[in-house]
Amino acid sequence: MTPISNWKRWIIYNLIGEGVHNVLFDDQLKRLCGNNYDENFEIALNSLVDNGILLKLETQRRRKIIVNYENLLEAKKILNDKRNWKLNKEYDQLDRQEPNVSDSIHRFYSEPEGYSFWFNLEENPRKKKSIYNIYRKKKDDLEFAAQILTQKHSKILYLGSLRHTQSIISTLWRGCVELSTASDTTVKRFILQDLQDKERKACGNNRQRGKIALVIFKKLGYVVEKGKKGNSTMYVVTGKSPPFATLDNIIES
């Protein structure tokens, strides 16, 4: 289960984390939890209310949750302090029994709506860098989104579907195929930087989309790792391709 202290940060993040004071119904907060909801959420929420950090307002048989303006400073301390502030000693022992923050960080933030969690990639866990959660759309298992999690922030990138030729993910797949296919039909190896250089618009202003796409293609069996070039992993396509597409018609499109 997610640590109680982490649920506290997650709840407060959804209320004031973007600099705007939100008012949310308690059932809205639960829906934002998605499949990550567990009993520690209720303990964390009740603890924040009991300590005056949050207020519950009854309206039309529903409860609204807001940050108590008089304790706004304390709420910000919980949100920003990397040591995970614990407001109630009654719950301290429970927190210490829970797994490390990095083991369940994807539980802090709401999932992209309409998507199901597939797998995650932790970037250099020893240096506590970003974690990438990869999601598949519930109605199209070849449409992807990625949630990038840092110590304080969450960002979602939507890559589109491999069934749509003009999507970001399809553009990046065509780039992989073209980089792997030489004029003499031999298979060439490429690195992330090659894909970044070839498809700058699809990759955006950083390497995140390209990195995520390669992780997805590897998971699907479309590419495999083939050695190293310096510190960079080299890839080749396997010959397996998305539905309704072959290597030839991908290149021609």
N, C-alpha and C positions, 0 to 999 in steps of 0.2 A: 504493500500500500504506500501511497505518497505520504511523506512525513507531514505532520501537523503544521510545523513551522513553514513548510513550503506551500501548503494550502493557504496559509494566512497571507503570504506574499502574493499568491495567485489571485485571491479574492480582492485584495486591495489594488493589485495591478489593474483588474478589470473595472474598478470603480474610479481610480484617479491616475492610473499609470500613463495615460497619454496626455496628461495635463488638463483634461476636462473632467469635471465632477459628474459622474454618471449616477443615475438612480435606476436600480435594477430590481425586478421582482425576484424572490428567492428561487422560484421555479425557472426563471431565465438563467440564473447562475448555474443551476444544476444542469440545464441543457448545454451550457457552454462547456461543462466538464466532459460531455460526451461519454464514451466508454470508460473514462478514467475515474468516474465518480466512485468514491468509497466512503466508509463511515468516518474516516478522519476529516473529510470535508465538513461534516456536521459538527464535529468537535472543534475544528478550527473556527468555523463561523460563530458558534455559540461562545467560544472563548473571546473572540473579538467584540461581540456584543456585550458580554459580561464585564469586560474591561473598559467599556465605554468608547472603544475605537470606532465601532459601527453602531448605527441606529436602525431598529426595525420599526417601520411605520405600517400600521394596519389600514388597508383600504379595499373596500368591496371584497372582503374575505381573502384578500391576497396580501402578502407582506412585502413591502418595499425595503430595500437595503441601501443605505447611504453611509458615507463616511461622516462621522461626527465632526463638524467644523471646529469645535472647541478642542478636539484632540487630533487635529490635522497633522501637527508636527510629529506626534507619536506614530501615526499611520505611515508617514513618509520614512520614518526611521525603520519600520518593519520592511517597507518596500525596498529601501536602498542599502540597508546594512547587510553585507555579505556574510556576516556571522550568524544570520538567521535569528533575529531577536525572539525571545520567548517571554511572553507577557505574564504567563500564569505558571508558577512552579509546579502546580498540580499536573501539568502535562509534560514537564521536562523529561521525565524518565521515559515516557512513551516516545518522545522525539528521538532520544538517544538509541532506542531499539530499532529505529527505522534505518533503511539502506542509505548510502551516501547520496547526496543531492544529484550528482552527475548520473547516477544509475536510473533516475526516474524524472529527469528534467522535462521530458516531453509531456509529463502530466500537468505541468504548471499552466499551460496555455490551452486555449480552446482550439479544437481541430477545425480545419477548413470545412465549411458546411457542405454536405453532400459527398464527402470523401471518407474512405476507410483507411486506417493506419496500415501500412504494408511492412516497412522495416525502417531502421534508422542507421545513420553513419555518424560516428563520433570522430571529429577531426582532431587528431593529436591530443588524446585525453589527458596525457601527462601535463600538457601546458594549459588545460582547461579552456580550449578554444570552442568553436561552434559545434553544435550538434545539428545534423540534418535529419528530419523526419520525412520519409517519403510516403505519399498517400496516393491511392487509386480512387478514381471516381466510382461511386457505387453503381451507376448505370452504364459505365464504360470502363472496363478494366485496363484499357490502354490510354486513358486520359489521366495525367499525373499532376500533382501539386507537391511542393516541397516546403516544409516549415523549417526555417533557420532559427535556432535558439542560441542565445548568448546568455551571459550572466543576468542581464536585466531586460532584454528585449526579445521579441518574437516577430519574424517577418515571413510572409507566405508568398511564394513564387508559383504562379500558375503556368504550366508548360504546354497545355493543350493535349490533344489526342494524336496518337500515331495513325489513327484512321483518317485524319484530316491533313491533306498534303501541305497546307499553308501554315500549320501550327508551328510553334517554336520547337517542340520536340521533334517534329518531322524534318524541319530545316536542319537541325543539328544531326539527325540521323543521316540525311543526304550528305552532309559534310563529312561524316565518318566514312561513308562508303567511298566518296570521291578521294579522300586522303589515303584510303587503303588500296585503291585500285590504280595501278600504274598503266602506262600506255601499252606495255608489253604483256599485260594481263597478269603479271605476278603480283602477289599481295605485298603491300608496303605497310610498315609500322608507323604509327604516329603518336604524338603526345598531346596532352591537354592544350598546350600552347599553340600547337598547329591548328587545332579546332578553333581556338580563340581567334587566331589570326585570320582564318578562313571565313568564319561566320561571326564577325564582330557585332552585327546588329542583333542577331539571335542571342548571343551570349550576354549582351548588355554591357554595362560599364565595368564589370568585374568578371571573374572566372567562375562565379557560382553556378550559373545555368549550365555551362559546359561541364563542370565537375559533376553536377547532379545528373545530367543526361548520361554521362559515361557510366555512372554508378547504376542507373536504371538499365542501360543497354547490357551491362555485364550481368545484372540480375536476371534479365530476360534471355541471356545466352546469345545476344547479337554480337557482342565483342568479347574478347578474352585478353588478358594481360600477356605480353610477350617481352619480358625483360625490362631493362632500365636504360634511360638516357640521362646520365648525370643522376640527379635526384628525382627525375620524373619517370612515371610509369609509362611504358609503351603499350599500345593496343593494336589489334587487328580485328577486322570483321570475320565472323565465322561462316558466313553464307546463310545463316538463319536471318529472316527478315520479318517485319510486321505483316499482319494479314493483308491480303489484297495487294501485296507489293512484292516485286522481285528486285534483285540488284540492278537489272537492266532498266526496268521502267522507273526506278527511283532516280537513277542518273539522268535518264532522258527527261524527267519532269523538272 
